[in-house]
Structures are given as structure tokens and as C-alpha cells.
Amino acid sequence: MKCKKCGFDNVDALSIDHIHNGGNKHRRELNSKAGYNFYWWLIKNNFPKGYQVLCMNCQFIKKHKIYNRRK
């Protein structure tokens, strides 16, 4: 497992990203404040399309770019 953007492969700094955003909305739908329930949902649903693995740096950069576009 490695970051889709930069290839970083330390699992301690990897996370699942909603490719088309909407992570907060999805967590509310799952009634989950933490990622634990989301990870179980991914497993239960056979890792559906629309998600990617990103390192925390690339995840932060993506969110920063989205936030700046909304200004």
C-alpha cells in the first residue's frame, strides 16, 4: 500500500481519501465521528470505487487546494 500521489509507503501516515470529496457527509451518513467505522464499511462493501490511499501530506495539500478554490 502506498500514496497514490507521491508513492510514500509508511502505513503509519497513510489514509483513505474520498476521490471526489464528500468524506464529512459520508461519515455523517455512517454516524461515524472517527475513521474506524468507515474502514469497516469499506471492508464490508468490498472496497468500492471512489476511494484512494493518500499520505497525510498529500491529503493536507488536497484539502488546502479545495479550501483555496472556495474562497
N, CA, C and O of each residue as an XYZ file, in Angstrom:
284
protein
N       0.840     -1.158      0.000
C       0.000      0.000      0.000
C       0.895      1.233      0.000
O       1.869      1.307      0.749
N       0.548      2.216     -0.863
C       1.324      3.443     -0.931
C       0.444      4.588     -1.404
O      -0.639      4.377     -1.951
N       0.930      5.810     -1.183
C       0.199      7.010     -1.569
C       0.050      7.068     -3.086
O       1.015      6.888     -3.829
N      -1.161      7.319     -3.521
C      -1.464      7.405     -4.951
C      -0.730      8.570     -5.621
O      -0.401      8.492     -6.805
N      -0.472      9.646     -4.876
C       0.147     10.844     -5.454
C       1.672     10.793     -5.446
O       2.300     11.063     -6.469
N       2.274     10.454     -4.312
C       3.733     10.576     -4.188
C       4.456      9.249     -3.971
O       5.684      9.205     -4.053
N       3.730      8.170     -3.698
C       4.355      6.873     -3.528
C       4.848      6.564     -2.122
O       5.416      5.496     -1.897
N       4.648      7.471     -1.169
C       5.065      7.245      0.218
C       4.401      5.969      0.719
O       3.219      5.747      0.459
N       5.152      5.119      1.440
C       4.601      3.811      1.794
C       4.642      3.462      3.280
O       4.489      2.293      3.634
N       4.844      4.437      4.151
C       4.805      4.159      5.587
C       3.344      4.131      6.027
O       2.684      5.169      6.067
N       2.846      2.955      6.354
C       1.428      2.771      6.658
C       0.957      3.650      7.832
O      -0.232      3.944      7.950
N       1.884      4.059      8.687
C       1.519      4.907      9.819
C       1.059      6.291      9.386
O       0.434      7.005     10.170
N       1.358      6.682      8.148
C       0.985      8.013      7.677
C       0.091      7.963      6.442
O      -0.004      8.941      5.701
N      -0.566      6.820      6.220
C      -1.470      6.683      5.075
C      -2.917      6.749      5.538
O      -3.245      6.377      6.664
N      -3.773      7.229      4.648
C      -5.192      7.314      4.971
C      -6.017      7.075      3.704
O      -5.500      7.115      2.587
N      -7.285      6.830      3.905
C      -8.211      6.645      2.792
C      -8.819      8.001      2.453
O      -9.241      8.742      3.341
N      -8.860      8.315      1.173
C      -9.390      9.588      0.693
C     -10.583      9.340     -0.219
O     -10.560      8.443     -1.061
N     -11.623     10.142     -0.041
C     -12.747     10.141     -0.981
C     -12.282     10.917     -2.212
O     -12.067     12.127     -2.131
N     -12.126     10.249     -3.335
C     -11.567     10.870     -4.533
C     -12.338     12.130     -4.915
O     -11.733     13.144     -5.264
N     -13.645     12.075     -4.854
C     -14.471     13.220     -5.250
C     -14.955     14.010     -4.043
O     -15.982     14.686     -4.098
N     -14.206     13.914     -2.959
C     -14.508     14.613     -1.702
C     -15.777     14.040     -1.076
O     -16.179     12.934     -1.438
N     -16.406     14.737     -0.171
C     -17.617     14.251      0.469
C     -17.388     13.367      1.673
O     -18.319     12.701      2.127
N     -16.168     13.339      2.207
C     -15.877     12.486      3.352
C     -16.690     12.835      4.584
O     -17.178     11.942      5.277
N     -16.845     14.128      4.869
C     -17.630     14.527      6.042
C     -19.075     14.085      5.913
O     -19.660     13.569      6.866
N     -19.650     14.285      4.738
C     -21.038     13.870      4.503
C     -21.175     12.354      4.672
O     -22.128     11.872      5.284
N     -20.220     11.619      4.128
C     -20.273     10.163      4.209
C     -20.168      9.687      5.660
O     -20.885      8.772      6.066
N     -19.272     10.308      6.446
C     -19.146      9.938      7.864
C     -20.445     10.223      8.622
O     -20.836      9.449      9.495
N     -21.111     11.324      8.292
C     -22.405     11.611      8.933
C     -23.433     10.535      8.578
O     -24.198     10.096      9.436
N     -23.447     10.116      7.322
C     -24.372      9.060      6.887
C     -24.103      7.759      7.629
O     -25.030      7.008      7.934
N     -22.838      7.493      7.916
C     -22.464      6.273      8.644
C     -22.573      6.464     10.151
O     -22.346      5.528     10.918
N     -22.921      7.676     10.575
C     -22.997      8.020     12.003
C     -21.660      7.725     12.674
O     -21.598      7.117     13.742
N     -20.596      8.173     12.015
C     -19.239      7.879     12.488
C     -18.439      9.165     12.609
O     -18.253      9.883     11.627
N     -17.968      9.452     13.809
C     -17.125     10.627     14.007
C     -15.656     10.296     13.752
O     -14.862     11.195     13.477
N     -15.292      9.044     13.836
C     -13.909      8.620     13.617
C     -13.844      7.712     12.395
O     -14.874      7.261     11.894
N     -12.643      7.450     11.923
C     -12.466      6.645     10.727
C     -12.718      5.163     10.906
O     -12.882      4.443      9.921
N     -12.751      4.691     12.145
C     -12.877      3.257     12.412
C     -14.100      2.655     11.713
O     -13.985      1.649     11.013
N     -15.265      3.269     11.902
C     -16.481      2.741     11.266
C     -16.393      2.819      9.752
O     -16.911      1.946      9.055
N     -15.746      3.849      9.240
C     -15.585      3.993      7.801
C     -14.738      2.869      7.228
O     -15.066      2.315      6.179
N     -13.640      2.526      7.917
C     -12.798      1.427      7.438
C     -13.570      0.108      7.421
O     -13.428     -0.680      6.487
N     -14.378     -0.133      8.438
C     -15.201     -1.343      8.449
C     -16.211     -1.321      7.309
O     -16.484     -2.356      6.702
N     -16.768     -0.149      7.016
C     -17.717     -0.015      5.906
C     -17.026     -0.362      4.589
O     -17.601     -1.060      3.754
N     -15.790      0.122      4.397
C     -15.044     -0.198      3.176
C     -14.855     -1.700      3.014
O     -15.067     -2.249      1.933
N     -14.455     -2.358      4.096
C     -14.239     -3.807      4.050
C     -15.545     -4.531      3.743
O     -15.591     -5.394      2.867
N     -16.604     -4.178      4.463
C     -17.910     -4.816      4.289
C     -18.434     -4.655      2.862
O     -19.136     -5.527      2.350
N     -18.088     -3.535      2.224
C     -18.564     -3.249      0.867
C     -17.523     -3.562     -0.205
O     -17.595     -3.039     -1.317
N     -16.558     -4.415      0.129
C     -15.538     -4.881     -0.821
C     -14.780     -3.739     -1.503
O     -14.531     -3.783     -2.707
N     -14.420     -2.730     -0.732
C     -13.610     -1.616     -1.214
C     -14.158     -1.052     -2.532
O     -13.543     -1.222     -3.585
N     -15.305     -0.387     -2.471
C     -15.916      0.142     -3.691
C     -15.055      1.223     -4.341
O     -14.165      1.785     -3.703
N     -15.323      1.504     -5.603
C     -14.602      2.555     -6.323
C     -14.911      3.911     -5.691
O     -15.918      4.072     -5.002
N     -14.040      4.872     -5.934
C     -14.247      6.224     -5.435
C     -13.353      6.591     -4.267
O     -13.504      7.661     -3.678
N     -12.415      5.700     -3.926
C     -11.514      5.934     -2.799
C     -10.085      5.682     -3.247
O      -9.832      4.911     -4.172
N      -9.155      6.350     -2.571
C      -7.744      6.155     -2.865
C      -6.947      6.284     -1.576
O      -7.420      6.849     -0.589
N      -5.746      5.757     -1.600
C      -4.843      5.878     -0.463
C      -3.963      7.100     -0.695
O      -3.335      7.233     -1.745
N      -3.924      7.995      0.298
C      -3.040      9.155      0.258
C      -2.258      9.230      1.559
O      -2.749      8.827      2.613
N      -1.030      9.752      1.478
C      -0.290     10.023      2.708
C      -0.900     11.284      3.326
O      -1.658     12.003      2.675
N      -0.567     11.534      4.561
C      -1.149     12.678      5.250
C      -0.729     13.995      4.596
O      -1.514     14.943      4.574
N       0.495     14.072      4.063
C       0.917     15.303      3.384
C       0.085     15.564      2.135
O      -0.394     16.680      1.935
N      -0.089     14.561      1.303
C      -0.877     14.744      0.081
C      -2.344     15.005      0.413
O      -3.009     15.772     -0.283
N      -2.848     14.376      1.468
C      -4.222     14.624      1.913
C      -4.376     16.094      2.325
O      -5.354     16.744      1.958
N      -3.409     16.613      3.086
C      -3.444     18.005      3.518
C      -3.383     18.948      2.319
O      -4.140     19.917      2.249
N      -2.481     18.666      1.373
C      -2.356     19.512      0.185
C      -3.655     19.527     -0.604
O      -4.087     20.586     -1.061
N      -4.279     18.374     -0.770
C      -5.556     18.295     -1.494
C      -6.610     19.153     -0.809
O      -7.298     19.931     -1.469
N      -6.743     19.022      0.506
C      -7.736     19.809      1.244
C      -7.430     21.292      1.161
O      -8.348     22.104      1.044
N      -6.163     21.662      1.220
C      -5.762     23.060      1.133
C      -6.152     23.645     -0.222
O      -6.672     24.759     -0.290
N      -5.907     22.905     -1.293
C      -6.268     23.372     -2.638
C      -7.777     23.537     -2.770
O      -8.240     24.511     -3.364
N      -8.548     22.603     -2.227
C     -10.009     22.688     -2.281
C     -10.486     23.912     -1.515
O     -11.343     24.653     -1.996
N      -9.929     24.131     -0.314
C     -10.318     25.270      0.506
C     -10.017     26.585     -0.217
O     -10.836     27.504     -0.197
N      -8.852     26.677     -0.851
C      -8.484     27.907     -1.556
C      -9.348     28.160     -2.778
O      -9.563     29.318     -3.137
N      -9.848     27.125     -3.426
C     -10.755     27.295     -4.568
C     -12.097     27.845     -4.135
O     -12.769     28.524     -4.912
N     -12.498     27.563     -2.904
C     -13.808     28.004     -2.410
C     -13.825     29.458     -1.981
O     -14.897     30.039     -1.809
N     -12.655     30.054     -1.804
C     -12.578     31.456     -1.356
C     -13.075     32.409     -2.396
O     -13.075     33.620     -2.174
